[in-house]
Amino acid sequence: MKWKKNKYLCLTLVFAFGFFYSCEKETIKPIKVVTVSFKSDIIPIFSGKCVTCHGGSRNPDLRSDKAYISLTKGAYYDTIVPANSKIMTKLTTTHIDRANDVDRQKILLWITLGAKNN
């Protein structure tokens, strides 16, 4: 009879220890959310590096107040295959000297995230 009481006590303690121990170890790691804003991240790239040529006389018009509409109407970005977008193709071939790797990555991320006018 003594063994049965100890057996149940031991099983109860093992279960309780396992339950509480696993709950204490369970942690949720925060994720890093990456966003790109058209107004604060993309427009400065265009204004600093592209507007000299694309300032109204050449498509797409990349002036800050015209850039989004010009990119949208000219189908310069492709949210399905962002790397194959017209703008990315230009930035990685004929206009490679116009933007650095960080700028190209920002533009690619902006397109990948849906090319929002934010």
LINKAWO-V435010 format. One record per residue. N is the residue number from 1. SS is DSSP state (h for helix, s for strand, l for the rest). OMEGA is omega in whole degrees, 0 to 359 (999 if undefined). Layout:
# LINKAWO-V435010
n=N ss=SS omega=OMEGA
n=N ss=SS omega=OMEGA
This chain:
# LINKAWO-V435010
n=1 ss=l omega=180
n=2 ss=h omega=180
n=3 ss=h omega=181
n=4 ss=h omega=179
n=5 ss=h omega=180
n=6 ss=h omega=179
n=7 ss=h omega=180
n=8 ss=h omega=177
n=9 ss=h omega=179
n=10 ss=h omega=179
n=11 ss=h omega=178
n=12 ss=h omega=179
n=13 ss=h omega=179
n=14 ss=h omega=179
n=15 ss=h omega=181
n=16 ss=h omega=180
n=17 ss=h omega=180
n=18 ss=h omega=180
n=19 ss=h omega=182
n=20 ss=h omega=179
n=21 ss=h omega=181
n=22 ss=h omega=179
n=23 ss=h omega=179
n=24 ss=h omega=181
n=25 ss=h omega=183
n=26 ss=l omega=176
n=27 ss=l omega=178
n=28 ss=l omega=180
n=29 ss=l omega=179
n=30 ss=l omega=177
n=31 ss=l omega=178
n=32 ss=l omega=181
n=33 ss=l omega=181
n=34 ss=l omega=177
n=35 ss=l omega=176
n=36 ss=l omega=179
n=37 ss=l omega=179
n=38 ss=h omega=184
n=39 ss=h omega=186
n=40 ss=h omega=181
n=41 ss=h omega=186
n=42 ss=h omega=179
n=43 ss=h omega=178
n=44 ss=h omega=177
n=45 ss=h omega=180
n=46 ss=h omega=182
n=47 ss=h omega=183
n=48 ss=h omega=189
n=49 ss=h omega=188
n=50 ss=l omega=188
n=51 ss=l omega=179
n=52 ss=l omega=177
n=53 ss=l omega=184
n=54 ss=l omega=182
n=55 ss=l omega=177
n=56 ss=l omega=182
n=57 ss=l omega=181
n=58 ss=l omega=178
n=59 ss=l omega=352
n=60 ss=l omega=176
n=61 ss=l omega=186
n=62 ss=l omega=172
n=63 ss=l omega=189
n=64 ss=l omega=181
n=65 ss=l omega=183
n=66 ss=l omega=191
n=67 ss=h omega=185
n=68 ss=h omega=180
n=69 ss=h omega=180
n=70 ss=h omega=179
n=71 ss=h omega=181
n=72 ss=h omega=182
n=73 ss=h omega=181
n=74 ss=l omega=181
n=75 ss=l omega=182
n=76 ss=l omega=176
n=77 ss=l omega=182
n=78 ss=l omega=182
n=79 ss=l omega=178
n=80 ss=l omega=176
n=81 ss=l omega=186
n=82 ss=h omega=182
n=83 ss=h omega=180
n=84 ss=h omega=179
n=85 ss=l omega=178
n=86 ss=h omega=183
n=87 ss=h omega=179
n=88 ss=h omega=177
n=89 ss=h omega=178
n=90 ss=h omega=183
n=91 ss=h omega=180
n=92 ss=h omega=178
n=93 ss=l omega=187
n=94 ss=l omega=181
n=95 ss=l omega=186
n=96 ss=l omega=180
n=97 ss=l omega=182
n=98 ss=l omega=183
n=99 ss=l omega=177
n=100 ss=l omega=183
n=101 ss=h omega=180
n=102 ss=h omega=179
n=103 ss=h omega=179
n=104 ss=h omega=179
n=105 ss=h omega=178
n=106 ss=h omega=180
n=107 ss=h omega=178
n=108 ss=h omega=178
n=109 ss=h omega=178
n=110 ss=h omega=179
n=111 ss=h omega=181
n=112 ss=h omega=180
n=113 ss=l omega=174
n=114 ss=l omega=178
n=115 ss=l omega=183
n=116 ss=l omega=177
n=117 ss=l omega=184
n=118 ss=l omega=999
